[in-house]
Amino acid sequence: MSDEEKQETQMSDEEKRQAVKKYFKEFPKGAVWAILIGIPLILLYGLGIILIAIGVIMIWSWSKRPTDAEMDNYIAEDLSKAESKALQKTSIDESELVSEAVVVTGPRLWNTAGAEILFKKGKDELLRFTPINISVLHLTQHQIVSYQACLDLLTGNLLNESTDEYFYKDVVSVATKTESNSFTSEKFGTIQLNAAETFVLTTSGGTSVKTVLKDPKLIEIMGGGDIPTTDAERAIQVVRKMLREKKQT
């Protein structure tokens, strides 16, 4: 890739990060106040016109934020990069894979490595948030290789990375479970989850991959809405299928 192409790619990513920030930005209430205050001041040395112009520009800029669908595309692009990063971190060649990767995601309001916590309910009533707690599972001939990280959508960085490997013969369960957990959030303090729907892959040695998918308390903190769990359900189906095949051989 030439220096010019690299620069174009970098600029494109920078524009994407700015768009992500705009998506989560709240409506600028100050713009409304500027317009309301400016109206009676129109005749006072043009000050009112300046205030109204500032308010209009602020609202116009806010209106140019991405749609829910565009935001989903940005998230999908970053998750795809996480799949590639998982291969690099675990030193796996793509030719070793026997199935497509599965990615499980959920909110990450704790252990964010300093990433800013933002969230928004879209017009479709679905919650979108940053950072995102991700678990990538790559399936090879003999093992499940897991990669877990905190995806910061504002920067595209993958934080708090960890990897592990599990032989198929050692995996005893892959399912979603309802669990109680307590987390300390940098933004919200102690968060007590009493009905956390959680993706769990457990081995005979007791080790596991865990990703909190959603919980009524988390949804309440983020202002209501819903968090889809279809990725976790798909992951369970893919892993269970592979386990059945391995047990039959």
N, C-alpha and C positions, 0 to 999 in steps of 0.2 A: 504494500500500500504506500503510495507516494505521500510526501509531507502535506501536499495540498488536500489529498483525500482524507488524511488523518485530521486535518484542521476542520474540514467540512463535517466529518463525523463528530468531532468534539463540539463544534458549534451546534450541531443538531441535538446532541445530548444536553447541552446547556439550555437550549430552548425548551426541551422536554421537561427538564427540572423546574424551569420557571413556570411552565404550564401546570405542572403538578402542584406547585405552591399556590397558584391561582385557584385551582380546583378546591383546595381546602380553605381558602380565604373566606371569611365571613363577609356578609353584605356590609359595605362601609356606611354605617349610620351617621358618621361625621359628615358625609357628603350631603345628606338630607338636611342636617342642621345648617351647613354652609349655604345651601340654597334658600332655606327659610329665613335665615338672618339676612341674606343678601338682597332678597326681594324689596324690603322696605328701605334699603340703603342704596338703591340704584341711583338716586339723585344726589348722593353724597360723594362727590369727587370720584365717581366711577368705582368706588369700593364695592358696592353691591354687585356690579357686573363681574368683578374679579372673583368674588366669593361664589357667585352662581357658576361661573366658568370652572372653577376648581371642583365644585361639587359634581357638575355634569361630567367632567373628565374622570373623576374617581369612579362614578357609577358606570361610565362607558368602559373603563379598563376592567372593572369587575365583571361586566357582562361578557367579556371575551374569554372567560374561563372555559376549560374543556367540558364536553358533555360527559355523562356517565359512561357512554359507550367508548369514547376516546380515552377516558381514564382507565377503563378495563383493558384497553389495548396497551397502554403504557405499562400497566401491572404485568400483563402477559409477557411483554418483551423482557422485563426485568426478571421474571421467573424463569424464562428460557435461558437467560444468561446465568442464573443460579444453577441450572442443570449442568451447564458447561463447566462452571466453576467447581461443582461437585466432582466432576471427572478429574479435574486437575488436582484437587486437594487429596483425592484418594488414589491418584496414580493409576487410574483405570483407562484403558484404551477403549474407544467406542466399539471396536470390533469384538470386545469381550462381552458385550451386553446381549442378553437373550430376550429382552422385552423392552418396551418403551419405558422411560422413567415415569415415576409417579411423584407428584408434588402435593404435600398436605400443608395448608396454611391456616393461620388464625391470628387474632389480635396479639400484639406484643406491647403491653402497657408497663412492663417491668423488665429489668436487666436489658435496657436499651442501648447501653454503651454511649450514652449521651445524645442519642438521636432524638429529635423533637417529636413529641407525640401529637398527632393530629387525626381528626376523623370527621366524617360527614355522611349524613343520610341522603342518598340520591333521590331523584324523582321517582325511581322504581322501588323506593322503600328499602333498598339494600344499603348496608353500611360499608363504607370504604375507609381504610385507615392506614396510617404509617406510624411506626414501622410495622412490618409483617413478620410474624414468627413462621419460619418455613422449615419443612423437613422434606428432603429429596431422597427418594429411594431408587437406587440403581440395582437392577437384577442381573447377576452374572450366572455362569453355569453352576456354581456351587455356593454362592453367597448373596446375601442382601447387603449392599453397602449404603450406609446412611450418611447424609450430610445435613447438619442443622445449622441455621444461622438466623440472624435478625436483619431483615432487608429494609434499609432506609430509602424510601421512595424519593425523598427530597434530594438525595445525593447519588442514589444508585449503588451505594456501598453495602457490602455484606459484612455484618459485624458479629462478634461472639461466635465464630465458626467452630464447629466440632465435627469429627467424623468417627465412624465405627463400622465394624463388619460383623455379620451374623451368618453362620452356616445354616442352611435350610433345616438340617436335622436338629438344630438347637432351638428353632422357633416353635414355640408352643401355642401362641395365640396372636391374632391380629384382629382388632375390633375397635369399636367405639364404646366407651364406658362413661357413666356418669360418676364423677368424682368430686370430692371436696378438697379445695386447695386454698392456701393463703399466700399472697404475693405482696412484696413491698414495691410500690411504684414510685418512681422519681417525681411524678406529677400528682398522684392521688393518694399517696401514703399507703397504708395497709388495705389491700383489697381481698375480701373474704368471698370466695366462690363456693357456693353450697351445692350447685347442680351443674358443674362444668362438663359439657359434652367434650370428651377427650379421645383423640386417636391414640391407641396404645399398641405397640408391637412388643411382645414379651418373649424372652428366651428362657430356657431351662435354668440358666444361671441367675435369673432374676433381673438381668439387664433389660433395658427397654428404650424404645423411642416413644416420646410423649409429645403431643401437640394439643394444646387447648384450642378447641374449635369455636366454642361460644358458650356463654353463660348469661342468664337473665341479668345478673349484676353488671356484667360488661356492657350489655346492650343498654342498660339504664344509664350507665356512665357516659356512653357515647350518644345519648339523646334519642334512643329508640330506633326501631327498624329491624332488619334481619341480617344474619350472616349465613350465607349458603354453606352447606357441608358436602356438596356433591363430589368435590375432589377427594375427600376422605373416603367416601363410599366407594368411589372408583378405585382408590388405592387398595382398599380392603379386598375388593374383587380380584384385582390383578395379583396381589400377593397370595391370596388363598388359592387361586388357580395354579400358580407356580408351585405352591407347597403340595397340592394334590398330585401334580405331575411328578414331583421329586419322590414322593412316597410310593408311587406306583412303579418306579424304576428300581 
